Amino acid sequence: MLIVHVSVDVLPDKVEAFRAATLENARHSLREPGIARFDVIQQQDDPTKFLLVEVYRTAEDPARHKETAHYQTWRDTVADMMARPRSSVKYHNVFPDEDGWDSAKP
């Protein structure tokens, strides 16, 4: 499994539009067989900061995700909403094991 944390700083006047576009992408992403979780988290003390927690089943699944229409729509829609380019960090899961991620998927 591959876990990716994507940090996004959004322009203050674009927060609600970014949130709506990102939720739409997340809902569609959860339907992909290669995605175990797709969480959208907004910082409490600074609502312009978001963290996307993407949990992929294999190392190849992020590339498949980026080929989907919903990802490409999201990418193009939010491009001008960011205060700086988004950044990501990749992780390996320790706990729960691979089967434990399925219980969190709707």
KEDO-307261 format. One line per 4 residues: their letters; for each residue x negated, y, z negated of C-alpha. Coordinates in Angstrom, 3 decimals. Example, Ala and Ser with C-alpha at 12.3 -4.5 7.8 and 13.67 -1.06 7.14 Angstrom:
2
as> -12.300/-4.500/-7.800 ~ -13.670/-1.060/-7.140
This chain:
106
mliv> 0.000/0.000/0.000 ~ -1.016/3.561/0.636 ~ 0.230/6.504/-1.397 ~ -0.165/9.990/0.032
hvsv> 0.330/13.198/-1.952 ~ 0.960/16.126/0.366 ~ 0.647/19.574/-1.235 ~ 2.539/22.410/0.400
dvlp> 2.578/26.111/-0.480 ~ 5.621/27.770/1.050 ~ 6.191/31.441/1.771 ~ 8.539/32.865/-0.894
dkve> 11.266/33.840/1.571 ~ 11.184/30.390/3.205 ~ 11.584/28.163/0.119 ~ 15.232/27.215/0.669
afra> 14.789/26.584/4.391 ~ 11.682/24.478/3.712 ~ 13.500/22.527/1.030 ~ 16.470/21.787/3.318
atle> 14.264/20.686/6.239 ~ 12.107/18.541/3.951 ~ 15.082/16.816/2.336 ~ 16.427/15.975/5.783
narh> 13.058/14.479/6.748 ~ 12.860/12.538/3.474 ~ 16.332/11.020/3.915 ~ 15.447/9.774/7.395
slre> 11.982/8.639/6.292 ~ 13.457/6.304/3.676 ~ 15.136/4.387/6.507 ~ 11.752/3.479/7.994
pgia> 10.738/-0.106/7.151 ~ 7.146/0.994/6.444 ~ 8.101/3.526/3.774 ~ 8.730/2.318/0.223
rfdv> 9.292/5.820/-1.255 ~ 9.422/9.394/-0.102 ~ 9.720/11.859/-2.976 ~ 10.065/15.628/-2.672
iqqq> 8.937/17.460/-5.817 ~ 9.117/21.207/-6.473 ~ 6.943/22.877/-9.109 ~ 8.967/24.289/-12.031
ddpt> 6.948/27.409/-12.731 ~ 6.237/28.234/-9.074 ~ 9.059/27.210/-6.718 ~ 6.888/27.919/-3.670
kfll> 4.791/24.826/-4.416 ~ 5.939/21.390/-3.305 ~ 4.456/17.923/-3.537 ~ 5.542/15.152/-1.184
vevy> 4.836/11.666/-2.520 ~ 4.865/9.223/0.361 ~ 4.422/5.506/-0.331 ~ 3.611/3.409/2.731
rtae> 3.512/-0.375/2.908 ~ 0.439/-0.527/5.165 ~ -2.333/1.796/6.297 ~ -0.744/1.860/9.762
dpar> 2.653/3.106/8.593 ~ 1.732/6.822/8.272 ~ 0.892/6.893/11.998 ~ 4.233/5.216/12.785
hket> 5.993/7.789/10.595 ~ 4.370/10.635/12.538 ~ 5.767/9.196/15.783 ~ 9.387/9.507/14.604
ahyq> 11.689/12.244/15.861 ~ 12.621/13.313/12.320 ~ 8.974/13.827/11.326 ~ 8.199/15.777/14.495
twrd> 11.280/17.957/13.970 ~ 10.219/18.593/10.359 ~ 6.626/19.380/11.351 ~ 7.704/21.895/13.980
tvad> 10.448/23.415/11.820 ~ 8.274/24.077/8.750 ~ 5.060/25.095/10.528 ~ 5.694/28.825/10.077
mmar> 7.083/28.419/6.551 ~ 3.770/27.530/4.924 ~ 1.552/30.035/3.148 ~ -1.470/27.866/4.001
prss> -1.986/24.581/5.841 ~ -0.703/21.589/3.888 ~ -3.257/19.248/2.356 ~ -3.133/15.579/1.435
vkyh> -4.867/13.085/-0.825 ~ -4.629/9.318/-0.319 ~ -4.351/6.782/-3.163 ~ -4.096/3.022/-3.668
nvfp> -1.393/1.752/-5.982 ~ -2.365/0.162/-9.279 ~ 1.065/-0.223/-10.891 ~ 3.715/-1.198/-10.017
dedg> 2.620/-3.897/-7.620 ~ 4.039/-3.935/-4.102 ~ 7.300/-5.618/-5.120 ~ 7.897/-3.001/-7.824
wdsa> 8.239/-0.192/-5.286 ~ 11.330/-1.774/-3.731 ~ 13.399/-1.213/-6.866 ~ 13.020/2.556/-6.383
kp> 14.346/2.609/-2.820 ~ 18.064/3.395/-2.360
